[in-house]
Amino acid sequence: MTQTAVARVVVIVLNWNGEQDTTECLASLARDASVPHTTLLVDNASADGSGTRLHARFPELPYLQTTQNLGYAGGNNAGIAWALEHGAEYILVLNNDTVVLPGCVGALVSALEGSPQLAATAPTIAHHAQPDLMWWAGGEFSVTKGLGVSHLTPPASDAPTVVPCTFLSGCALMMRADAIRAVGTFPDDYFAYMEDVEWGVRAMRAGWSLGWVPAARLLHKVPARGTPDSPFQITMRDRNRRRIVRTHLTWSQALRFHAWFWPTRLVTGLRYLLAGDAARLRALWVGAISR
């Protein structure tokens, strides 16, 4: 695949100081021949020079340098813009710390082609270190929590081709180009976390649906269950879900959210205070007051 010959399926892999993970991800995509696709390597101004080295290692792949760290939202939006300009019909936004199993890309595309109302599909996602342990196996948007809640039950052997969902993880999100044109891309100012939830809510409000494809599989390099969120995750998650509530929920739905959110922030903050965890306590406060 040359840089000028672009397939109708474009896979965006966003790198930021993650050379080893990105290399493994790109190699796994090369092994998935289930559907012709173009892999676009986007570098989010990596400080360690990994973008330049990856470009040299994979010269056959189109390469896009953002020149500044735009976060998950902005970096992938740059890739999405490139894909749309080059005629992509389907665009897979893929975390660089994933390993795609053979057949994954093709199954996601087939599901979209079989259901015109679907805006996007997502695969079954398991822990890289424990492939039998689910990380995402369908999900729903919780109005009360303002979050996407992941299901963790492995798909049944007789699971349908597509399972309706109200939340798809941005870890691996196959988006229909027409849906992107209709509802827009990720909100740039979210930077990281919750932009996948917001996009799904926006798509559903516009009349589209979302679907989990159980047969499509990939592995995700994530911390073990129970690992505490980082201060950055805490701040961005809470700030951005409050944005979703302000933007998309009705007053009664917002009331349900606030009745849950503020008491739980208080309890969590007290727990951090008693543990002497000043960094997470501050992150919680910033997330609660940031606009």
N, C-alpha and C positions, 0 to 999 in steps of 0.2 A: 504494500500500500504506500503510495507516494504522498507527499504533502499536498499535491493538487488533486488527487483522486480521493474524494471523500464519500464514504458510504452513507446510506440513508439513516444508519444507526451510528451515533457518536457517543463514545464513552469518555467522560471527563474525569481525569484523575488529578486532584489538586495536591501539590507538594508544598510543604513548608518545613524545612529542616528535617525531613524524614526519608533520607536517601535509601536506607535498607528496606524499609517497609514499602516505599514506592516501587523499588526495583522488583520486589516479590509480587506486588499487585500487578504491575505491568506484565510480568512473565506469566502470571495466571491468566490474564486476559488473552495473551497470545495463544494459550492452549485451548481456549474456548472458541471452537470453530462452528458453533451451532447456528450462527447467523453472521454474515459479513458486517464488520463494524470498523469504524475508524476510532482509534484511541487518541484523544487530545491530552497532552501533558501540559498542565498549567502550573507554573511556579509562582508562589505568593511572596516573591522577594525574599527567598530564604537567605538568612544571614551566614549560613555555613558554606555557601557556594554549591549546594547540592543540585540546584536547578541547572546550572551550567554543566555539571558532571553527568547528570541524568540525560540531558539533551545530547551530549556527546556519546553516551552509551546507547541511546535509542534514537539515532539520527533519522530513522525511517518514520518516526512519529511526528505529527504536527506539534509545535511547541509554542506556548504563549507565556510571556513574562509580564506579570502585572506591574512590576517596578516598585510596588509597596505592598505591605501586608494588608489585604482587604478583608481578612477573615474568611470564614466558610462562605458566608453569603456573597460578599463582593467578588471573591476569587472564582466561585462557581458561576456567578452571573457573567463574569467576563468570558468564561468558557461557553456558557449557554449562548451568549451573543455571537460568538465565533461559529458555533454549530448552526445556529439559525441562518447566519449569513451564507453558510456553505450548503444549505439545502437539507439539513437533517430533518427527518420525520419523527425520530425518536431519540431522546437524549437521556443517557444514564449518568446521573451524578453519583460518583462512587468514592467513598473514603479510601485514602491511600493505604490505610492499615487493614486492608481486607485481602482475602485470597478467594478469587472466584472459582467455583467448581464447574467442571465442564457442563455445558447445556444451560447455564444460568441466564446468560444474556438472551439467548434465543427464546427461552420460556417466557421471559418478561415481555418480549416483543410480541410473541404469539398471543398472549393474553390481551394485549392492547388491540391487536388486529382483530380479535374475535369479539371485542366488546367496545363499540364506538363511543359509548358514554363514559368510559374510563379515562380519567385525566392522567393517571399514573398507576404504576404497579411497583411492588417491592417483593424481594425474595425472603425465604426463611434464612435467618441469620443466627449462626451458632458461634460459641466461643472458640477461638482458634486453638487455645490450649486444651479445650475439652469439647471436641466436636459433637458430643452427645448432649451438651448442655446448651439450651436455647438462650439467646440474647434478645431476639425479636421473632415472634411467630404470629403475626397479626397484631393489631392494636386499635385503641379507641381514644378519641379525644374526650377527656374528662372536663366537663364544664366546671365542676366544683373545684378542681385543682388547677384548672387552666393549663393542663399538661397533656401530652400524649402518653398514654399508659400502654406499655408493651405486654403482650401475652407471652408466656414462657412455656406453654405446653407444646411438645413436638407435634407436627402434623400427623394425622392418622393416615394409614396406608391407603384408605379410600377417600381421602380429602378431595373436594372438588378442585377443578382447575384454577378457579379464582374465588377467593373468599372476600366478601365485602368488608371494608374497614372504614373507620373514620380518622385513622391516624396511620401514616406511613413513615418509617424512619428514613431520614436523610442520609443514613449510612450508605444506602444503595437504593436510589430512587429513579426509576425509569419513567420519564415524563414524555407525554405526547406533545410534539411541537405546537400543534393547533391549540392545545390547552394553555400552553405558555403564552402564546400570542393573545389568547382570550383573557387571561387573568393576570398576566405579568410574571415576573421572576421573583426571586426571594427579596425580601426587604433588606436593602444594603445596610441600613443603620442597625439591624439586629446584630451584625458582625458574626456572632457565633451563638448557637443554641436557640432552639425554638423556631427557627425560620422554616423548618420542615413542617412543624405543626401549623404555623400561620399560613403557609402556602396551601396546605390541605384544607384548612377551614375556608380559605378564600375560594378555592376551587369548588368545594361543595356548595357554598353559598351561590355560586354562579351556575349551579345545576349539574356539575360533573360528579362522578363517583370515583372512589379509590378502591384498589384491590390488592390483596396479598396472594401471591402465587406460591403455594406450598412446595411444589416440585422444584422450583428454582432455589438453589442453595449457594451460600457463601459463608466464609469464616471471617470473624472479626477479632482483631487483637485488642481486647479490652481488659481492664483490670478484673480481678476476681470479684464475685458478688460480695457485697459488704464493704468494699473499699470506699472510704469517705470521698465525697465530692471535693474538688479543689476549691479554694476561695474564688478563683476566676469563674468556675462553673456555677457556683452558688449565686454570684452577683448577676451573671448574664442570664441564667435561667429565670431568676425571680423578676429581674427588670423586664425581660422580654415577654414573660407570660402575663404580666400586668399590662403590657402594651396590647397583647391579644385581647384581653378582657375589655380594655377601653375601646378598641377598634371594632370588635366583631360581636360582642355579646349584648344581649338585651339587658335592660336595667334589672329585671328579676334574676337573670342568670348571673349578672355581676354581683348582685346581693348575695347569692349563694356562694360565689367565689370568695368574696371578702369575709363572709362569716366563717369560712374555713381557713383562709390564708393568714389573717392577722393573729388569731389565737395560736396557730401552729408556728408562726414565726416567733412569737413570744416564747413558747416552750422550747423551741430549738435554740433561740438566743440564750436562754437561761442555761441550757445544757452546755453550750460553748463557754459561757461565762464561768460556770462551775469547773469546767475542765481546763480553764486557763488558756483557751484557744482564741487568742486575740485576733488572729488573721481571719478565721472563719466568722467570728462575731462581727468584725468590721465589714466583711464581704456581705453578710446577711443584711446589715444595716444599709449599705450602699445599694444593694438590690431592691430593698424595700422603698427607697426614697427616689431613686433615679427615674427620670422620665424616659 
